[in-house]
Amino acid sequence: MYARRARIRSLLSAIVAANLLLTSCATSAPFVVALPNGYYLLRDRATHVALVKRGGGTVVAGPIAAYAVAGNVVAGCVGGWQRQSFGYSNESPFPDSADCRYFILDTPTARMETDLAPEAWRARLETYGVSPKLEITAPVLPQ
């Protein structure tokens, strides 16, 4: 009797797993870029890229123009990316821009600094053990 119940449970588990697999293939999941400690870059319906925390909501609403990861630190800027003569916007480092506001996120502690000017941002990077010469590039998320 116990063997029969075990076989039925095993069969039901297989059916549920197959159903979940088919359902996940039929729906389109959002494209994300995984960052350290449960953070992600996620594109919203308006094609803006935002920084989000798994299960915790939006950390930086965006649009994130460029970013980089240095160890457990995510640094970048919010604003527009001026397309240059290269094919993809992440082929070249993002130039410092007074039109953008910069951010630094220390992912283990969730310490966040936002709304920084380029000079202040570069100076603050050193306090996180990151080189002030950090080059940020545009995020790449499939359309």
C-alpha positions in Angstrom: 0.0 0.0 0.0 2.8 2.4 0.9 4.6 1.5 -2.4 1.5 2.3 -4.4 1.1 5.7 -2.7 4.7 6.5 -3.3 4.3 5.6 -7.0 1.2 7.8 -7.2 3.0 10.7 -5.5 6.0 10.3 -7.8 3.7 10.3 -10.9 1.8 13.4 -9.7 5.1 15.2 -9.0 6.3 14.4 -12.6 3.0 15.7 -14.0 3.2 18.9 -12.0 6.9 19.4 -13.0 6.1 18.9 -16.7 3.2 21.3 -16.4 5.4 24.0 -14.8 8.0 23.5 -17.5 5.5 23.9 -20.3 3.9 26.9 -18.6 7.3 28.6 -18.2 8.2 28.0 -21.9 4.8 29.4 -23.0 5.2 32.7 -21.1 7.9 35.2 -21.7 10.0 35.9 -18.7 11.5 39.4 -18.4 15.2 39.6 -19.3 17.5 40.4 -16.4 21.1 40.8 -15.6 22.1 39.1 -12.4 24.2 41.2 -10.0 25.8 40.2 -6.7 23.7 39.3 -3.6 20.2 39.1 -5.2 20.2 42.3 -7.2 19.2 42.5 -10.8 19.0 44.9 -13.7 15.5 44.5 -15.2 13.9 46.2 -18.2 10.3 47.5 -17.7 7.6 47.7 -20.3 8.8 51.2 -21.4 12.2 49.6 -22.1 13.8 51.5 -19.2 16.4 49.5 -17.2 15.9 49.5 -13.4 17.9 48.1 -10.5 15.8 45.8 -8.4 16.3 43.6 -5.4 14.9 40.0 -5.4 11.7 40.1 -3.4 12.3 43.7 -2.3 11.2 45.9 -5.2 12.9 48.7 -7.2 16.1 50.1 -5.8 16.9 52.6 -8.7 14.0 53.3 -11.0 16.2 54.2 -13.9 16.5 54.5 -16.8 20.0 53.2 -16.0 22.3 54.5 -18.8 25.4 52.6 -17.7 26.8 50.5 -14.9 29.7 48.3 -13.7 30.2 45.7 -11.1 33.4 45.8 -9.0 33.4 43.0 -6.5 30.2 43.4 -4.5 29.7 47.1 -5.5 27.4 48.1 -8.3 28.0 51.6 -9.6 26.4 53.5 -12.5 24.3 56.4 -13.7 20.7 57.2 -14.4 20.0 59.2 -17.5 20.2 59.0 -21.2 22.8 57.3 -23.3 23.9 59.3 -26.3 24.4 56.8 -29.1 27.8 57.2 -30.7 29.2 55.8 -34.0 29.7 52.3 -32.6 27.3 49.5 -33.2 26.3 48.7 -29.6 26.2 51.2 -26.7 28.3 48.9 -24.4 31.3 48.8 -26.8 32.5 52.1 -25.3 32.8 53.4 -21.8 30.1 55.9 -20.8 31.6 59.4 -20.6 31.1 61.4 -17.5 28.0 63.5 -17.9 26.6 66.3 -15.8 23.2 65.4 -17.3 23.2 62.0 -15.4 22.9 61.3 -11.8 25.3 58.6 -10.4 24.7 55.9 -7.8 26.8 53.4 -5.8 25.3 50.3 -4.2 27.2 48.1 -1.7 25.2 44.9 -2.2 26.1 43.0 1.0 25.0 45.9 3.3 22.4 47.4 0.9 24.1 50.8 1.5 23.0 53.1 -1.4 24.3 56.5 -2.5 22.3 58.2 -5.2 22.0 61.5 -7.0 25.8 62.0 -7.2 27.5 64.3 -9.6 30.3 62.7 -11.6 33.2 64.2 -9.5 31.5 63.2 -6.2 30.7 59.8 -7.6 34.4 59.1 -8.5 35.5 60.4 -5.1 33.0 58.2 -3.3 34.0 55.0 -5.2 37.3 55.0 -3.3 35.5 54.7 0.0 34.1 51.4 -1.3 37.5 50.1 -2.4 36.7 50.7 -6.0 39.1 52.5 -8.4 37.9 56.0 -9.3 38.8 55.1 -12.9 36.0 52.6 -13.0 34.5 52.5 -16.5 30.8 52.0 -16.8 29.0 50.8 -19.9 25.4 50.5 -21.1 23.4 47.5 -19.9 22.7 44.9 -22.6 19.3 43.2 -22.3 17.7 41.5 -25.3 14.7 43.2 -26.8 
